[in-house]
Each structure stands twice: as structure tokens, then as C-alpha cells.
Amino acid sequence: MRNVGAALLGAITAIGVCAAVVVGGAFTTNDKGSASTAQTQQVAHTAPSSSGAKTAPAGGSLSKLYSSVKNGVVYVQAGESATGSGFVISDDGYIVTNEHVVAEATSFTVRVGENGKTVPATLVGADAATDLALLKVDPAQTGTLHPLPLGESDNAAVGDEVIAIGSPFGLQSTLTSGIVSALGRSIQSPSGATISGALQTDAAINPGNSGGPLIDSAGQVIGVNAQIASSSGANTGVGFAISIDTVKTAIAELKAGGGTTSGSTQPQSPSQTQQGSPSQTDPYGYGYGSGSPGGTQDQYGQQYALPGAG
């Protein structure tokens, strides 16, 4: 069974505190040049502004932005040991997270918002090819939900300020901030498929952040935090979020019965691995198997790191 927090993909690490997995993968820039192996570790209540303009909450402070969205972010417990993050996308209880957070688990609970109670959740569907999963809770059990509005990928620009909220190392409702460092990155999913259009950010994401939202200054979700590029499994300022356009498409398909509904989404062994490249790890920083951090390999022959919290 997958442990939370394992690193995903060869040179990029997926980010989920207790259920991250290193799955050898590759990430490629839009620019010409050689690809580097990476490890990696994906929907939506849509309410983007009609103009697409980015208007920060009154006062424009990170504190006010955080206060306006924190109650829509979710702590996810998958099975006995896997944990991660997610976010509410609709008033009727749909929640987005990463596939690698829920893979192989058969029972799920979530805690919505900073002071919410823990309630059971149902897995609607999961797709290893996009590393996205859809959970659902009963609003009668959670009380009033606070869905986060979904933005538009086309509105994101390099240099835009963003925040990441999640549960690194099990520390729920943690805020980090940064910018959009690059657009159009390609990362590898747990199944070995290429996820194109990913956003690169320097906002700190660590094991346990997997599945949490990357939010712009207008309070709209523009990506799902999924991987980091790291040689140790710890944050180095190079993180990757699955674009919101990919998320919207996946949500519609999962609601319609696409993907899988339980633990049959094991990552595939990568066809190529570049030794010495930074490893991709999950924000949770945990591996599929046991072992010491930094250099230990999981059953797929990839590095994972940051075991521990949760």
C-alpha cells in the first residue's frame, strides 16, 4: 500500500504528506533543449471573474487573501496512513485532490477548512493519467461549504503572485507564497502519461501539499500542486501544479464515470531514467515502501524522500 508523502516521478517529487510516491518521470520545458528526468506526484466549482482581471481582496494582503480562501481547502486522509490536501469545488460536496493521494485506499475522510470536523468521503473517481481524483462529502455532515472559484489557465502569466495552501507534513492550513515561475511545463503522471501545460512556481510545496490549490491574487484556483524538482525530496523552490484547464476537463470526465473508483491506479515503471537528475517527489514526501530518506528507492526504482509526518 502506498504511504502518504512519497515522491512521484524520477526527477520530480509529488507532494503529499503521507501518501507521496516517487514515480520516475520526465518534465520538459517549452524551450528547445534536453529533457530532464523528474519525479511527480489532480475538480472544480467554476466562478472565474467575467473580465479575467486579477483583483486582490481588499487591502491586497496575503493575510486577507488567505482568510478569503482557507475554508475551502481540505485535509485528506486516505486509508490508514496516506494523507494529502484538496479543495472544495461545489456546494454539494465535490472535492479535488491528486490521484496519488487516494490510490489503493478504500476508505477516506476529510477535514474541511481550518476548524472543520472530520467526516467520511466517497471516491467518485480517480485518473492516474492526469493525477487527479474527485471525492464527495455530504454537506449535511460538514455544514456550509466554501467552494473555491476556478480561474483560467490562459490568464496566468510568469511573474504573477500566487499562494499555495495545504497540509505539508500533516500541518493543516499552511500558507506559502511565491510567483508563477514558468508556464507550459510537461510533467509525468503516476501512470507514465505526460501532463502538459503545468505551471512552475517557487511557492514552497512539500510532502503533504499534494492535491492542494495554487491560488492567484484574485483568490481563484489556477492549478493543483502535485510535484517538486528536488535531489533530496525537500522543497527547493521548483514546484509544479497541474493547470486548472486540465483539472476542469478531468472533473467533468470523473463525474461522468471516467477514470477508476478504487486502488487500481498503480504507477507504471518509467521507460527511461536519468541518473543524477533531481528527483520528483510528492508534497507529502513519503514513499511506497520503507526506507531512509534521500537516495532510498521504491519498488519502481525511483528515489523518494521526506518520510515522517502523519
HUTA-V721037 format. One record per helix or strand of 2 or more residues. SS is the DSSP state (A for helix, B for strand). FROM is the first residue (numbers start at 0). TO is the last residue. If there is no record, write none. Layout:
[[SS/FROM/TO] [SS/FROM/TO]]
This chain:
[[B/11/13] [B/23/27] [B/35/38] [A/61/71] [B/72/77] [B/81/87] [B/93/96] [A/98/101] [B/107/111] [B/117/126] [B/131/135] [A/138/141] [B/148/149] [A/152/154] [B/160/165] [A/167/169] [B/173/187] [B/193/200] [B/212/215] [B/220/229] [B/238/242] [A/243/254] [B/278/281]]
